[in-house]
Amino acid sequence: NKLISFNFDLSLNDELVDYFVNFLKMLSLRLDKTSMQFFYNRRFKDFPLYGVATSLYNHNESMVRTAARTITLSVYNL
């Protein structure tokens, strides 16, 4: 959760954005009901994977927007 919610400055490097979004998408596609507990922060009642995906929802690059939508749909699916 700390890696996912770390505040990267994604505006500096487009390649970093691509790797980060693909990492998040890979995590979201492997989510199921048992692994979901590892991504939910009970202390703060927060789901960092979903929060980061929604922050990338209106990104300039279409691949990032598509990946963000894939992540949110994977989370909603559960």
C-alpha positions as a printed NumPy array, in Angstrom:
array([[  0.   ,   0.   ,   0.   ],
       [  2.877,   2.368,   0.688],
       [  4.339,   1.796,  -2.756],
       [  0.984,   2.285,  -4.436],
       [  0.094,   5.428,  -2.515],
       [  3.571,   7.006,  -2.688],
       [  3.333,  10.446,  -4.264],
       [  5.439,  10.011,  -7.405],
       [  5.972,  13.071,  -9.576],
       [  4.624,  11.44 , -12.7  ],
       [  4.812,  14.623, -14.743],
       [  8.608,  14.401, -15.014],
       [  8.939,  11.088, -16.793],
       [  6.44 ,   9.538, -19.225],
       [  8.18 ,   6.169, -19.066],
       [  7.712,   6.057, -15.281],
       [  3.99 ,   6.682, -15.753],
       [  3.757,   3.785, -18.203],
       [  5.543,   1.359, -15.875],
       [  3.58 ,   2.494, -12.826],
       [  0.206,   2.209, -14.541],
       [  1.037,  -1.215, -15.952],
       [  2.093,  -2.337, -12.474],
       [ -1.195,  -1.122, -11.004],
       [ -3.185,  -2.749, -13.791],
       [ -1.417,  -6.055, -13.256],
       [ -2.242,  -5.902,  -9.552],
       [ -5.878,  -5.072, -10.2  ],
       [ -6.327,  -7.918, -12.68 ],
       [ -5.058, -10.385, -10.076],
       [ -7.418,  -9.154,  -7.364],
       [ -9.907, -11.538,  -5.866],
       [-11.867, -11.628,  -2.625],
       [ -8.995, -13.099,  -0.602],
       [ -6.211, -10.88 ,  -1.968],
       [ -8.332,  -7.735,  -1.7  ],
       [ -7.72 ,  -7.621,   2.056],
       [ -4.039,  -6.884,   1.44 ],
       [ -4.844,  -3.716,  -0.491],
       [ -7.422,  -2.28 ,   1.904],
       [ -6.108,  -0.082,   4.7  ],
       [ -8.479,  -0.692,   7.614],
       [ -6.834,   1.928,   9.806],
       [ -7.585,   4.777,   7.411],
       [-10.511,   3.046,   5.65 ],
       [ -8.753,   3.576,   2.344],
       [ -8.19 ,   1.539,  -0.808],
       [ -4.993,   3.026,  -2.327],
       [ -5.183,   1.063,  -5.576],
       [ -8.564,   2.585,  -6.373],
       [ -7.522,   6.055,  -5.192],
       [ -4.479,   6.199,  -7.433],
       [ -6.467,   4.874, -10.391],
       [ -9.063,   7.599, -10.016],
       [ -6.34 ,  10.245,  -9.849],
       [ -5.067,   9.041, -13.25 ],
       [ -8.528,   8.926, -14.791],
       [ -8.117,  12.222, -16.707],
       [ -4.467,  11.837, -17.705],
       [ -3.283,  13.307, -21.017],
       [ -2.172,   9.97 , -22.446],
       [ -4.935,   7.654, -23.665],
       [ -3.13 ,   4.466, -22.566],
       [ -3.   ,   5.752, -18.986],
       [ -6.7  ,   6.677, -19.062],
       [ -7.607,   3.236, -20.412],
       [ -5.525,   1.487, -17.749],
       [ -7.092,   3.631, -15.013],
       [-10.549,   2.664, -16.241],
       [ -9.537,  -1.002, -16.333],
       [ -8.332,  -0.769, -12.731],
       [-11.526,   0.875, -11.504],
       [-13.675,  -1.696, -13.309],
       [-11.643,  -4.534, -11.789],
       [-12.176,  -3.093,  -8.326],
       [-15.896,  -2.559,  -8.964],
       [-16.151,  -6.143, -10.179],
       [-15.302,  -7.358,  -6.683]])
